[in-house]
Amino acid sequence: MASRPITVIVAIAFLTTLAVGSASAQLSSNFYSKSCPKVLSTVKSVVASAVSKERRMGASLLRLHFHDCFVNGCDGSVLLDDTSSFQGEKTAGPNLNSLRGFNVIDRIKSKVESACPGVVSCADIVAIAARDSVVLLGGPSWEVKLGRRDARTASLSIANSGALPPPTSTLANLISTFAAQGLSVRDMVALSGSHTIGQARCTSFRARIYNDGNIDSSFAKTRQGKCPRTVGSGDNNLAPLDLQSPTAFDSAYYKNLISNKGLLHSDQELFNGGSTDSLVKTYSRNPKTFNSDFASAMIKMGNIKPLTGSKGEIRKVCSKVN
């Protein structure tokens, strides 16, 4: 097969780059400044109320954004219930009995719809709620790029495919999973710092606390107290991902890793003699660097394959297509 001229190949590569970049370029922090000027304050008030009642909800809303973006992009598909034509993502392995905060998103959507009917997407609401949650728990702020539209379908198969890295992930698996979304190793380590808040179920860390060698023995023993070795016993018992400050967004997560007190196997993989050890040390010593990198990585994650322009729709109710 004859090779095409270099100029043609370069032109195609350039057009491909334009196509990939154009969607995120259409997102803008002032997208709703005229069409729904109160959207940010509306979202913030509902999130603040929810987090004041249960601080863990901040972590749940942050995780919702991550699980949305890593499956077909940040398109609100994770919010959809099953229909006769497709199975939603809520029952996927990484999400079932685990993802939370749908009711908070529904409350936000209802208030936003009252103010600006048919204008603000559910995907954008999830992105704003994630940022507000981090700020309310003491973390950094960033300008959320807006203008995403909502998907008309969801993908249970992709949600189950490993696109969402499991708690058993190796470092190589984490790096490749994030790279598949256009995120660097530095982005991955920074975004992993979201585990400075929130809790995990016994099913997620049982293997680590009984089988891993790179774990502080007293830490393992403490966690074993509420997470029995026997599968089916205490499966849904919770433990904080960050034992030092589980409801404060800070850099203590990285200090835990250096002490071999990462709750999940995938957490400890970031500090286990591999290529990311130095970055973990940097974040543990420099909270400002962590906050800055986390904010930058969240903006990048929020730019994963958004639906813009005339693609998708603006759902009236976040759990079902119009």
Backbone bond lengths (Angstrom), bond angles and torsions (degrees), N, CA, C in turn:
res aa  C-N    CA-C-N  psi(-1)  N-CA   C-N-CA  omega(-1)  CA-C   N-CA-C  phi
1 M - - - 1.469 - - 1.531 109.59 -
2 A 1.321 116.39 126.95 1.467 120.57 -177.56 1.515 110.88 -69.01
3 S 1.334 114.98 142.27 1.460 118.62 178.86 1.518 109.74 -81.40
4 R 1.357 115.46 145.94 1.458 119.55 179.04 1.530 109.83 -79.38
5 P 1.329 117.05 154.29 1.471 119.69 178.70 1.516 110.69 -56.85
6 I 1.336 116.04 147.22 1.463 121.38 -178.51 1.519 111.16 -58.37
7 T 1.340 116.75 -37.76 1.469 119.69 -177.88 1.527 111.20 -61.44
8 V 1.344 116.67 -37.87 1.461 120.66 179.00 1.522 110.37 -66.20
9 I 1.340 115.66 -43.79 1.460 120.40 -179.82 1.531 110.41 -61.82
10 V 1.335 116.09 -43.67 1.466 120.39 179.10 1.522 110.19 -61.99
11 A 1.338 116.00 -42.93 1.467 120.27 -179.43 1.517 111.07 -62.30
12 I 1.339 116.47 -42.20 1.465 120.58 179.33 1.520 110.11 -64.75
13 A 1.337 116.35 -43.29 1.464 120.50 179.06 1.524 110.24 -60.75
14 F 1.340 115.83 -40.43 1.470 120.28 -179.64 1.521 110.75 -65.12
15 L 1.347 116.49 -44.03 1.470 120.36 179.17 1.520 111.33 -64.56
16 T 1.343 115.71 -38.12 1.462 119.89 178.29 1.523 110.09 -62.78
17 T 1.334 115.66 -43.06 1.466 120.09 178.52 1.519 110.33 -60.81
18 L 1.360 115.26 -42.17 1.459 119.06 178.69 1.519 110.88 -61.29
19 A 1.343 116.23 -42.57 1.463 120.50 -178.18 1.516 111.65 -63.90
20 V 1.336 116.05 -40.97 1.456 120.38 -179.66 1.527 110.50 -67.88
21 G 1.335 115.31 -41.79 1.456 119.34 -174.96 1.515 114.27 -80.33
22 S 1.349 117.75 -19.54 1.459 119.61 -171.94 1.516 113.10 -65.89
23 A 1.336 116.79 -35.94 1.463 119.10 -177.21 1.523 111.01 -63.85
24 S 1.339 115.89 -48.25 1.459 118.66 -178.48 1.519 110.90 -69.22
25 A 1.364 115.83 -28.46 1.459 118.87 -179.91 1.524 110.85 -66.44
26 Q 1.337 117.12 -25.40 1.460 120.90 -179.65 1.528 112.19 -77.82
27 L 1.326 117.26 -14.48 1.458 119.63 176.81 1.523 108.98 -76.09
28 S 1.318 115.83 143.29 1.455 120.55 -175.84 1.516 110.28 -148.21
29 S 1.328 116.51 142.01 1.468 119.96 -177.94 1.525 112.08 -68.95
30 N 1.327 117.45 -18.97 1.472 119.34 179.53 1.530 112.75 -110.37
31 F 1.321 115.86 26.11 1.467 121.78 -174.67 1.531 112.47 -55.03
32 Y 1.340 117.00 -37.90 1.467 120.79 -176.15 1.534 112.97 -103.24
33 S 1.326 117.18 14.23 1.472 119.70 -173.08 1.533 112.45 -59.00
34 K 1.327 116.97 -31.01 1.477 119.99 178.41 1.523 112.44 -103.26
35 S 1.337 116.44 -37.57 1.467 119.47 -174.94 1.531 113.80 -79.08
36 C 1.350 116.81 -26.38 1.476 120.15 178.86 1.524 108.64 -156.76
37 P 1.325 117.11 71.36 1.471 121.17 -171.70 1.526 115.01 -62.20
38 K 1.328 117.87 -20.07 1.467 119.97 -177.25 1.527 113.05 -98.73
39 V 1.329 117.12 10.17 1.468 118.91 -175.32 1.526 111.62 -60.06
40 L 1.324 118.40 -43.52 1.469 120.10 -176.14 1.524 111.47 -66.08
41 S 1.314 117.56 -43.15 1.470 120.15 179.94 1.526 111.32 -69.15
42 T 1.319 116.57 -32.37 1.472 120.73 178.54 1.524 110.70 -67.09
43 V 1.324 116.00 -47.01 1.469 120.35 178.65 1.529 109.85 -61.38
44 K 1.307 115.79 -46.90 1.466 120.87 -176.21 1.517 112.39 -59.95
45 S 1.329 117.23 -39.86 1.468 119.62 -177.63 1.523 111.69 -67.21
46 V 1.336 116.96 -39.66 1.472 120.06 179.26 1.525 110.79 -70.16
47 V 1.334 116.80 -42.04 1.467 120.48 178.86 1.531 109.89 -64.05
48 A 1.318 117.05 -42.73 1.470 120.82 179.77 1.522 111.19 -60.64
49 S 1.312 116.37 -41.16 1.469 120.62 178.09 1.522 111.22 -64.10
50 A 1.336 116.54 -43.94 1.469 121.34 -178.53 1.528 111.17 -66.54
51 V 1.328 117.39 -42.33 1.463 121.46 -177.89 1.532 111.04 -71.77
52 S 1.329 117.20 -31.80 1.472 119.69 177.72 1.527 111.03 -67.60
53 K 1.334 116.09 -30.00 1.468 120.59 178.20 1.530 111.31 -79.45
54 E 1.332 115.92 -34.01 1.470 120.90 -178.60 1.529 108.35 -152.37
55 R 1.323 116.78 104.02 1.461 120.11 -174.88 1.534 112.43 -62.08
56 R 1.318 116.63 -28.18 1.458 120.23 177.86 1.534 111.55 -59.80
57 M 1.343 116.80 -26.28 1.460 119.62 -178.17 1.524 111.42 -60.41
58 G 1.337 117.64 -29.69 1.459 119.80 177.03 1.516 111.59 -59.39
59 A 1.324 115.91 -43.83 1.468 120.81 178.11 1.528 110.37 -65.83
60 S 1.319 116.74 -38.15 1.465 120.87 -178.66 1.524 111.55 -65.04
61 L 1.335 116.77 -40.04 1.468 120.42 179.48 1.522 111.38 -70.16
62 L 1.322 117.30 -35.85 1.465 121.23 175.29 1.527 110.33 -63.11
63 R 1.314 115.93 -44.19 1.467 121.21 -178.81 1.531 111.57 -65.58
64 L 1.322 115.70 -34.00 1.465 120.70 179.44 1.536 110.30 -59.83
65 H 1.324 116.39 -40.87 1.467 121.66 179.08 1.535 110.38 -65.06
66 F 1.318 116.65 -43.90 1.463 122.00 178.46 1.530 110.77 -60.79
67 H 1.330 116.51 -47.56 1.467 120.11 -177.66 1.526 111.92 -70.90
68 D 1.322 117.29 -22.96 1.464 120.52 173.83 1.526 109.74 -73.15
69 C 1.326 116.26 -52.18 1.469 120.89 -172.93 1.526 113.65 -65.70
70 F 1.330 118.33 -32.90 1.466 121.06 -175.81 1.528 113.36 -79.37
71 V 1.318 117.60 -5.78 1.471 121.10 177.14 1.528 108.22 -119.98
72 N 1.323 116.70 99.46 1.474 123.28 -179.53 1.521 114.24 64.00
73 G 1.316 118.32 22.20 1.452 120.39 176.61 1.516 113.67 87.68
74 C 1.349 115.67 173.43 1.466 121.97 -175.63 1.522 109.65 -81.16
75 D 1.330 115.77 81.49 1.469 120.83 -170.99 1.528 113.84 -127.10
76 G 1.344 117.18 11.05 1.456 120.00 179.05 1.514 114.46 72.06
77 S 1.337 117.76 8.82 1.471 120.14 -176.88 1.525 112.42 -65.52
78 V 1.330 117.09 -28.01 1.465 120.86 -178.36 1.521 111.96 -65.19
79 L 1.315 117.41 -18.01 1.470 121.70 -177.21 1.525 113.13 -85.26
80 L 1.335 116.86 -14.03 1.463 120.46 -172.51 1.523 113.54 -76.34
81 D 1.327 115.84 135.20 1.465 121.63 172.48 1.528 109.38 -78.66
82 D 1.332 116.16 163.17 1.462 120.68 176.16 1.532 110.72 -61.59
83 T 1.326 115.74 147.50 1.470 120.81 173.49 1.529 107.88 -130.93
84 S 1.327 116.26 -179.22 1.470 119.84 178.74 1.522 110.88 -70.48
85 S 1.342 117.65 -20.31 1.466 120.19 -176.39 1.530 114.08 -101.16
86 F 1.322 118.36 -16.44 1.467 119.77 176.29 1.528 110.63 -156.14
87 Q 1.340 113.73 155.32 1.460 120.35 172.58 1.519 108.35 -93.93
88 G 1.311 116.71 131.50 1.454 120.23 179.54 1.518 112.03 -73.73
89 E 1.321 115.87 -178.86 1.464 121.87 -176.45 1.528 113.04 -93.70
90 K 1.319 116.79 -6.18 1.469 119.81 -174.90 1.532 112.59 -64.82
91 T 1.343 116.54 -27.77 1.471 119.87 -177.95 1.535 112.48 -95.48
92 A 1.323 117.75 5.12 1.471 120.62 176.53 1.523 109.62 -64.22
93 G 1.321 116.28 153.30 1.466 121.31 -177.63 1.519 114.66 -49.42
94 P 1.356 118.45 -48.25 1.466 119.34 -178.62 1.536 113.82 -69.46
95 N 1.345 117.09 -14.24 1.460 120.67 -172.91 1.529 114.73 -109.50
96 L 1.324 117.12 -31.34 1.462 121.44 -173.23 1.530 111.73 -62.26
97 N 1.321 116.36 130.26 1.473 122.95 -178.88 1.532 112.10 57.64
98 S 1.317 115.95 23.01 1.457 120.02 -172.72 1.528 112.05 -135.34
99 L 1.333 117.20 -52.80 1.467 119.74 178.14 1.524 109.99 -68.40
100 R 1.321 115.60 139.57 1.459 121.60 -179.12 1.530 109.31 -137.52
101 G 1.317 115.29 171.84 1.459 120.23 174.27 1.515 114.73 99.33
102 F 1.335 116.89 -0.35 1.466 119.41 -179.76 1.525 111.39 -58.30
103 N 1.331 116.11 -38.64 1.475 119.91 -178.95 1.526 111.38 -65.13
104 V 1.333 116.97 -33.87 1.467 120.38 178.20 1.528 109.92 -68.45
105 I 1.318 116.64 -43.66 1.472 120.76 177.33 1.520 109.92 -60.60
106 D 1.340 117.31 -40.73 1.470 120.76 178.41 1.523 111.43 -62.69
107 R 1.339 116.78 -39.41 1.472 120.04 179.10 1.527 110.66 -66.52
108 I 1.327 115.93 -40.93 1.466 119.55 177.91 1.526 109.71 -62.71
109 K 1.320 116.54 -47.83 1.465 121.39 -177.18 1.525 110.42 -58.75
110 S 1.327 116.91 -42.14 1.461 121.12 -179.61 1.530 111.02 -60.74
111 K 1.338 116.31 -43.35 1.474 120.19 179.87 1.523 111.48 -69.73
112 V 1.322 116.16 -39.03 1.465 119.91 179.81 1.530 110.19 -67.48
113 E 1.328 116.42 -40.39 1.461 120.55 178.38 1.529 111.59 -62.05
114 S 1.319 116.12 -36.62 1.469 119.63 178.10 1.521 110.96 -63.45
115 A 1.333 115.60 -36.94 1.467 120.21 -177.90 1.529 112.08 -82.28
116 C 1.338 115.78 -41.07 1.472 120.88 -174.91 1.520 109.37 -142.07
117 P 1.324 118.07 80.05 1.468 119.82 -176.07 1.530 113.61 -61.25
118 G 1.351 114.80 132.20 1.463 120.96 173.37 1.514 115.77 69.74
119 V 1.336 117.46 22.60 1.464 120.12 -174.97 1.530 113.16 -111.04
120 V 1.332 116.68 -47.79 1.472 121.17 -171.90 1.534 110.96 -98.32
121 S 1.318 116.10 129.60 1.469 120.13 -178.32 1.522 111.94 -78.01
122 C 1.306 115.12 157.59 1.466 121.78 175.61 1.529 110.04 -68.14
123 A 1.324 116.50 -34.96 1.470 121.06 178.94 1.526 110.26 -61.27
124 D 1.337 116.82 -41.38 1.461 120.55 177.97 1.526 111.40 -68.88
125 I 1.311 117.02 -37.53 1.471 120.68 178.47 1.525 110.22 -61.24
126 V 1.323 116.90 -42.17 1.471 121.18 178.34 1.534 110.12 -62.46
127 A 1.313 116.99 -41.55 1.474 121.26 -179.08 1.534 111.20 -65.88
128 I 1.326 116.75 -42.11 1.469 120.34 179.34 1.528 110.23 -67.88
129 A 1.339 116.48 -42.97 1.468 121.09 -178.76 1.523 111.41 -62.09
130 A 1.338 117.04 -35.15 1.467 120.80 178.43 1.522 110.08 -64.39
131 R 1.338 116.85 -46.36 1.465 121.11 179.03 1.531 110.74 -61.85
132 D 1.338 116.71 -47.41 1.466 120.64 -178.40 1.524 111.53 -61.48
133 S 1.327 116.37 -35.92 1.469 120.76 179.37 1.518 111.17 -63.52
134 V 1.327 116.22 -45.12 1.462 121.16 179.70 1.525 110.41 -61.06
135 V 1.334 116.46 -45.58 1.465 121.10 -179.32 1.532 111.04 -63.11
136 L 1.324 116.68 -44.48 1.467 121.01 -179.08 1.524 112.47 -61.98
137 L 1.344 116.59 -27.32 1.470 120.34 -179.77 1.533 111.96 -95.60
138 G 1.331 116.32 11.75 1.463 119.99 173.39 1.510 116.05 98.93
139 G 1.336 116.62 7.25 1.458 120.02 -177.46 1.514 113.26 -92.51
140 P 1.325 117.08 -174.41 1.463 121.71 -176.93 1.522 112.39 -74.53
141 S 1.321 115.06 161.87 1.464 120.60 173.87 1.518 109.04 -109.15
142 W 1.309 116.96 163.35 1.464 121.94 174.40 1.527 107.53 -156.39
143 E 1.314 115.72 159.99 1.457 120.66 177.15 1.520 108.61 -80.47
144 V 1.315 116.51 115.73 1.464 120.50 -179.97 1.526 108.69 -78.57
145 K 1.318 115.54 123.78 1.457 120.49 175.42 1.526 108.22 -75.55
146 L 1.327 116.45 134.19 1.466 120.87 -173.54 1.527 111.42 -125.74
147 G 1.320 115.27 165.71 1.457 121.59 -178.79 1.516 112.75 121.95
148 R 1.356 116.45 7.16 1.461 120.10 175.76 1.533 109.39 -67.90
149 R 1.313 115.79 151.41 1.460 120.52 172.31 1.527 108.71 -115.68
150 D 1.313 116.17 165.86 1.461 121.36 -173.35 1.521 112.43 -92.57
151 A 1.341 114.90 140.18 1.460 120.58 177.49 1.525 110.46 -70.03
152 R 1.333 115.39 152.66 1.470 120.86 177.00 1.522 111.53 -97.59
153 T 1.335 115.54 3.42 1.463 119.77 178.50 1.524 108.88 -150.63
154 A 1.326 116.11 175.01 1.468 121.89 178.82 1.520 107.87 -136.76
155 S 1.326 117.58 171.36 1.460 120.19 -178.88 1.522 111.63 -135.26
156 L 1.312 115.75 97.78 1.463 121.44 175.46 1.526 110.16 -62.86
157 S 1.340 116.56 -38.41 1.471 120.30 -176.38 1.526 111.38 -65.36
158 I 1.332 117.88 -42.22 1.466 119.74 179.31 1.531 110.47 -69.33
159 A 1.335 116.14 -38.13 1.472 119.51 177.97 1.527 111.16 -62.37
160 N 1.333 116.10 -28.10 1.470 121.13 179.07 1.528 113.14 -94.33
161 S 1.333 117.81 1.14 1.467 120.73 -169.53 1.524 114.67 -86.22
162 G 1.343 116.45 -7.29 1.458 119.34 -174.16 1.513 112.03 103.73
163 A 1.342 116.85 0.47 1.468 120.94 176.26 1.528 109.64 -60.60
164 L 1.331 115.93 -32.77 1.467 122.05 174.16 1.522 106.62 -96.20
165 P 1.335 118.54 111.03 1.474 119.72 -173.72 1.520 112.25 -63.94
166 P 1.328 117.87 128.32 1.460 121.20 -179.58 1.528 112.00 -74.33
167 P 1.340 118.02 163.53 1.467 121.33 -179.16 1.524 113.75 -67.37
168 T 1.333 116.39 -8.20 1.465 121.25 177.84 1.536 111.82 -93.59
169 S 1.325 117.36 4.51 1.470 121.89 -174.20 1.531 113.04 -59.46
170 T 1.323 114.49 143.82 1.468 120.80 169.84 1.531 108.15 -84.86
171 L 1.329 116.92 169.27 1.457 120.72 177.33 1.536 110.34 -60.44
172 A 1.324 116.52 -43.67 1.471 120.37 179.98 1.520 110.89 -60.14
173 N 1.329 116.39 -40.16 1.465 121.87 179.21 1.528 110.45 -65.03
174 L 1.327 116.86 -43.49 1.463 120.87 178.83 1.526 110.64 -61.32
175 I 1.334 115.72 -45.87 1.463 120.01 -178.36 1.526 111.01 -61.55
176 S 1.325 116.72 -44.62 1.466 120.01 -177.51 1.530 111.96 -71.48
177 T 1.321 117.15 -36.20 1.469 120.72 179.67 1.529 110.80 -64.87
178 F 1.330 116.58 -42.61 1.461 120.07 178.81 1.527 110.76 -72.72
179 A 1.322 116.53 -36.98 1.473 119.87 177.99 1.526 110.98 -61.07
180 A 1.325 116.37 -35.04 1.465 120.72 179.04 1.531 111.31 -62.72
181 Q 1.332 116.03 -20.90 1.470 120.68 178.11 1.527 112.09 -99.91
182 G 1.341 116.31 8.28 1.452 120.17 179.81 1.518 113.75 81.36
183 L 1.336 116.78 18.79 1.461 121.58 -177.78 1.523 110.21 -107.21
184 S 1.323 116.17 137.27 1.461 122.04 -176.55 1.528 111.53 -79.14
185 V 1.332 115.04 172.90 1.468 120.06 175.72 1.524 109.94 -60.80
186 R 1.332 116.15 -41.21 1.469 120.16 178.82 1.535 110.61 -62.53
187 D 1.333 116.95 -42.02 1.470 120.72 175.86 1.527 110.39 -58.71
188 M 1.327 115.40 -44.73 1.468 120.59 -177.65 1.520 111.64 -61.11
189 V 1.328 116.98 -46.57 1.470 120.47 -178.73 1.532 110.37 -66.22
190 A 1.330 116.25 -38.74 1.470 119.88 178.61 1.524 110.88 -67.24
191 L 1.326 117.37 -45.95 1.467 120.79 -179.23 1.529 111.68 -66.33
192 S 1.330 116.85 -29.97 1.468 120.24 175.61 1.526 110.82 -61.39
193 G 1.344 115.23 -25.28 1.457 120.31 177.78 1.512 113.90 -63.98
194 S 1.337 117.40 -8.98 1.474 120.09 173.16 1.524 110.29 -62.20
195 H 1.337 116.03 -16.22 1.468 120.00 176.28 1.529 111.97 -77.47
196 T 1.305 116.86 11.52 1.465 120.61 169.51 1.529 110.19 -74.89
197 I 1.335 116.38 -13.05 1.470 121.97 174.83 1.521 108.67 -129.39
198 G 1.316 115.81 161.78 1.460 120.33 175.43 1.515 114.24 94.83
199 Q 1.324 113.71 175.62 1.458 120.95 -177.48 1.522 110.13 -133.76
200 A 1.308 115.63 159.94 1.463 121.38 179.01 1.527 109.19 -126.12
201 R 1.323 114.59 151.74 1.467 120.02 177.91 1.526 110.63 -82.22
202 C 1.297 115.42 152.36 1.464 122.59 179.18 1.530 112.11 -49.98
203 T 1.337 117.15 -37.22 1.468 120.47 -179.46 1.527 111.67 -59.82
204 S 1.335 116.63 -25.87 1.461 120.61 -177.00 1.523 113.73 -81.96
205 F 1.347 116.38 -23.24 1.471 118.08 -175.91 1.526 113.93 -126.78
206 R 1.326 118.23 5.81 1.471 121.04 -179.39 1.521 111.77 -57.76
207 A 1.320 116.70 -48.74 1.469 120.10 -177.95 1.525 110.88 -61.33
208 R 1.315 116.81 -37.31 1.473 119.82 -178.75 1.524 111.60 -65.82
209 I 1.322 117.44 -48.36 1.473 119.49 -172.96 1.528 112.97 -73.87
210 Y 1.334 117.55 -14.62 1.474 119.70 178.22 1.533 113.10 -107.95
211 N 1.344 117.12 -23.33 1.470 118.65 -171.68 1.522 115.42 -115.96
212 D 1.346 117.61 -28.09 1.466 119.41 -174.50 1.527 111.76 -74.57
213 G 1.330 115.07 144.38 1.471 119.88 177.86 1.520 112.73 -90.22
214 N 1.334 116.34 -26.61 1.470 120.21 -175.88 1.539 110.93 -90.27
215 I 1.334 115.01 56.28 1.461 120.46 -178.81 1.525 109.36 -138.11
216 D 1.316 116.54 136.24 1.462 121.42 177.44 1.530 108.97 -59.07
217 S 1.322 117.22 127.05 1.474 120.79 -172.01 1.527 112.93 -63.64
218 S 1.313 117.64 -40.40 1.468 119.37 -179.78 1.526 111.10 -69.77
219 F 1.335 115.67 -35.07 1.463 120.62 176.39 1.534 109.96 -63.96
220 A 1.329 115.60 -45.07 1.466 120.26 178.94 1.528 110.88 -60.83
221 K 1.299 116.07 -43.51 1.471 120.49 -178.68 1.525 111.18 -63.48
222 T 1.320 116.57 -41.87 1.467 120.59 177.82 1.519 110.77 -60.03
223 R 1.307 116.60 -46.29 1.468 120.38 -178.47 1.534 111.93 -69.10
224 Q 1.327 116.94 -30.97 1.463 119.93 177.84 1.525 111.79 -64.92
225 G 1.333 115.80 -24.30 1.463 120.46 -179.23 1.517 113.83 -59.27
226 K 1.337 116.50 -30.61 1.471 119.63 -179.51 1.524 112.38 -118.11
227 C 1.323 115.26 10.10 1.467 119.27 179.77 1.529 107.95 -138.46
228 P 1.343 117.52 83.81 1.466 121.46 -177.60 1.527 112.00 -60.49
229 R 1.314 115.61 153.35 1.462 121.43 -178.63 1.533 112.08 -63.28
230 T 1.326 116.08 -32.96 1.467 121.05 -174.94 1.523 111.66 -70.10
231 V 1.330 116.35 123.10 1.463 121.15 176.51 1.524 108.96 -63.11
232 G 1.322 116.17 133.47 1.458 120.86 -178.17 1.519 112.79 99.75
233 S 1.319 115.57 -11.50 1.463 120.61 178.80 1.534 109.61 -109.07
234 G 1.322 116.11 112.48 1.463 120.63 179.39 1.517 114.34 72.22
235 D 1.320 117.28 21.63 1.469 121.11 -175.39 1.527 113.33 -53.68
236 N 1.321 116.82 -37.76 1.464 120.22 -175.46 1.524 113.74 -96.02
237 N 1.327 117.62 6.83 1.466 119.92 175.57 1.527 109.45 -64.75
238 L 1.317 115.91 139.97 1.464 120.92 -173.72 1.520 112.84 -103.14
239 A 1.329 114.95 152.42 1.470 122.08 172.02 1.524 107.39 -141.37
240 P 1.337 117.48 146.13 1.466 119.51 179.59 1.521 112.01 -69.87
241 L 1.316 116.81 139.04 1.459 121.48 177.67 1.524 110.89 -67.82
242 D 1.337 116.16 -29.87 1.462 122.18 176.80 1.524 107.69 -119.54
243 L 1.331 117.41 106.79 1.457 120.13 -173.93 1.520 113.09 -70.13
244 Q 1.346 117.81 -20.02 1.469 120.16 -176.78 1.527 112.97 -80.52
245 S 1.304 116.67 -47.53 1.474 121.21 -175.92 1.524 109.36 -144.98
246 P 1.331 116.98 73.62 1.467 121.43 -169.47 1.526 115.99 -66.19
247 T 1.343 117.73 -17.19 1.463 118.50 179.56 1.531 111.92 -118.21
248 A 1.335 116.74 16.21 1.461 120.86 176.97 1.523 109.19 -119.38
249 F 1.321 116.96 130.23 1.455 120.92 179.56 1.528 108.46 -82.56
250 D 1.327 115.44 104.14 1.465 121.80 -176.90 1.525 109.28 -147.26
251 S 1.320 117.01 -167.93 1.473 120.11 -177.50 1.527 112.74 -101.40
252 A 1.338 116.95 13.39 1.469 120.37 -178.55 1.527 112.13 -62.04
253 Y 1.330 117.01 -27.76 1.469 121.80 177.90 1.528 110.89 -51.54
254 Y 1.331 116.24 -43.57 1.467 120.59 -177.02 1.534 111.24 -71.78
255 K 1.318 116.74 -34.28 1.468 120.13 175.78 1.526 110.01 -64.14
256 N 1.336 115.45 -37.44 1.472 119.74 176.91 1.524 111.05 -60.88
257 L 1.323 116.56 -41.69 1.470 120.69 -178.80 1.521 110.76 -62.63
258 I 1.336 116.80 -41.09 1.465 120.96 179.99 1.532 110.39 -64.32
259 S 1.332 116.68 -27.09 1.477 121.81 177.48 1.529 112.68 -92.03
260 N 1.339 116.76 9.85 1.474 122.02 -177.35 1.525 112.15 59.82
261 K 1.341 114.95 38.29 1.464 120.21 179.45 1.522 111.87 -118.70
262 G 1.326 115.94 31.81 1.463 120.00 172.23 1.519 108.33 -72.53
263 L 1.319 117.62 133.69 1.465 119.71 -175.89 1.523 112.13 -73.49
264 L 1.316 116.42 -43.60 1.462 120.46 -178.89 1.528 110.63 -94.03
265 H 1.317 116.41 150.12 1.467 120.83 175.15 1.531 109.25 -55.72
266 S 1.346 116.19 -43.39 1.463 120.61 -178.47 1.523 111.88 -64.30
267 D 1.326 117.67 -31.71 1.462 120.47 175.92 1.529 110.41 -62.81
268 Q 1.330 115.65 -52.04 1.469 120.21 -174.80 1.524 112.14 -67.20
269 E 1.332 116.79 -22.10 1.463 120.64 177.03 1.535 112.12 -59.87
270 L 1.333 116.26 -25.00 1.467 119.86 179.75 1.519 112.06 -70.37
271 F 1.347 115.61 -21.16 1.466 119.68 177.49 1.525 108.26 -135.57
272 N 1.318 114.18 83.27 1.461 119.84 -176.09 1.526 110.91 -151.03
273 G 1.345 115.26 39.91 1.463 119.36 179.30 1.505 114.28 82.26
274 G 1.338 117.34 13.11 1.460 120.32 -177.21 1.519 113.90 -106.34
275 S 1.325 114.97 -165.62 1.462 121.70 -171.71 1.524 114.10 -70.44
276 T 1.325 118.00 -15.65 1.469 120.07 -176.89 1.532 113.11 -99.53
277 D 1.329 117.51 0.00 1.477 120.51 -179.14 1.534 112.30 -54.58
278 S 1.336 115.89 -44.27 1.472 119.35 -175.13 1.528 111.23 -65.62
279 L 1.326 116.56 -35.86 1.468 119.91 -179.87 1.535 110.85 -70.30
280 V 1.325 116.67 -37.64 1.468 120.72 175.31 1.531 109.72 -59.60
281 K 1.338 116.15 -43.54 1.474 119.88 178.16 1.528 110.75 -62.74
282 T 1.322 116.19 -41.69 1.468 120.58 179.50 1.524 110.89 -59.94
283 Y 1.326 116.91 -49.01 1.464 120.58 -178.96 1.531 111.92 -66.19
284 S 1.327 116.51 -33.17 1.470 119.47 -179.49 1.524 111.05 -67.16
285 R 1.338 115.69 -30.03 1.470 120.78 -177.46 1.525 113.14 -94.79
286 N 1.332 116.04 -23.59 1.469 120.16 -173.08 1.533 111.51 -128.30
287 P 1.328 116.82 83.70 1.467 120.44 -179.73 1.533 113.24 -56.67
288 K 1.338 117.39 -33.46 1.464 119.77 -179.62 1.525 111.15 -65.71
289 T 1.332 116.24 -38.57 1.467 120.12 177.38 1.517 110.42 -65.14
290 F 1.319 116.17 -43.28 1.466 120.47 177.27 1.526 110.56 -60.23
291 N 1.328 117.15 -49.64 1.464 120.67 -178.22 1.519 111.72 -58.75
292 S 1.330 116.10 -42.81 1.464 120.93 -179.84 1.526 111.04 -65.30
293 D 1.336 116.40 -46.11 1.472 120.27 179.75 1.520 111.43 -67.10
294 F 1.321 116.73 -36.66 1.476 119.95 179.58 1.521 109.77 -64.21
295 A 1.330 116.96 -46.73 1.464 120.83 -179.77 1.531 110.68 -60.40
296 S 1.330 117.05 -44.31 1.472 120.90 179.37 1.526 111.02 -62.45
297 A 1.334 115.79 -41.79 1.472 120.16 -179.14 1.529 111.41 -68.29
298 M 1.326 116.88 -34.03 1.472 119.79 177.69 1.529 110.75 -66.05
299 I 1.331 116.87 -38.56 1.465 120.02 177.16 1.533 109.94 -64.12
300 K 1.331 116.18 -43.05 1.474 120.23 178.15 1.526 110.75 -62.89
301 M 1.339 116.64 -44.32 1.460 119.89 179.85 1.527 110.71 -62.64
302 G 1.323 116.41 -38.79 1.464 120.29 179.81 1.513 113.40 -67.07
303 N 1.328 116.51 -14.38 1.469 122.06 178.90 1.525 113.14 -92.83
304 I 1.317 118.26 5.24 1.475 119.94 -178.20 1.528 110.09 -70.87
305 K 1.316 115.16 113.14 1.476 125.19 172.30 1.528 114.75 40.08
306 P 1.318 119.62 53.61 1.461 118.67 178.23 1.529 111.26 -71.68
307 L 1.304 116.59 150.04 1.461 121.54 171.25 1.524 106.53 -86.26
308 T 1.330 117.48 126.67 1.458 120.81 -178.58 1.523 109.88 -134.16
309 G 1.321 115.41 176.04 1.465 119.87 178.11 1.513 111.92 66.08
310 S 1.331 115.37 -120.49 1.472 119.57 -179.24 1.527 112.24 -101.13
311 K 1.326 117.54 3.17 1.471 120.43 178.99 1.522 110.42 -74.39
312 G 1.328 116.55 149.20 1.460 120.39 177.79 1.516 111.33 65.48
313 E 1.325 115.19 -150.79 1.464 121.03 -176.98 1.529 108.70 -156.18
314 I 1.322 116.00 176.10 1.455 122.33 169.99 1.524 105.89 -107.74
315 R 1.333 116.77 103.19 1.459 119.29 -177.60 1.522 112.27 -65.00
316 K 1.313 115.59 145.75 1.479 120.87 174.47 1.510 109.78 -83.11
317 V 1.330 115.92 -35.63 1.467 123.08 176.62 1.520 106.40 -126.81
318 C 1.327 117.55 130.28 1.466 119.93 -170.03 1.527 114.58 -68.04
319 S 1.310 117.49 -22.10 1.473 120.13 -175.55 1.529 113.34 -89.99
320 K 1.335 117.11 -2.24 1.469 118.39 179.31 1.518 111.12 -148.96
321 V 1.338 115.12 150.26 1.465 119.45 177.92 1.529 108.97 -72.53
322 N 1.310 115.74 158.79 1.471 120.19 -178.33 1.523 111.61 -66.55
